[in-house]
Amino acid sequence: MHPPLTLENHPLCKDVVIALKRCHRDNPWARAWGACNEQKWALDDCLKKQKLFKFRANHAKAKAQQDRLRRRVEKYGHATTNGQFKG
């Protein structure tokens, strides 16, 4: 099962999504018997690559935020003492 195939949500897989939709349009009954399996497998591979790409981008962003927070704590010290704001 794949997520809804909107082109805005899957910019890296645009060509593969269009190919699968075209196959489904051209083979409305035969797709139940595997007429569009090649396009479906290509879509699955592309969605996995897109998910990995997004994961790496989000991971890099989170790492940068953690580094920024770590530098701030090193510079100014901890923001709380025993749960109370130090100010």
Secondary structure, DSSP 4 states (H G I P E B T S, - for coil): ------TTT-GGGHHHHHHHHHHHHH-TTGGGGTTTHHHHHHHHHHHHHHHHHHHHHHHHHHHHHHHHHHHHHHHH--SEETTEE--
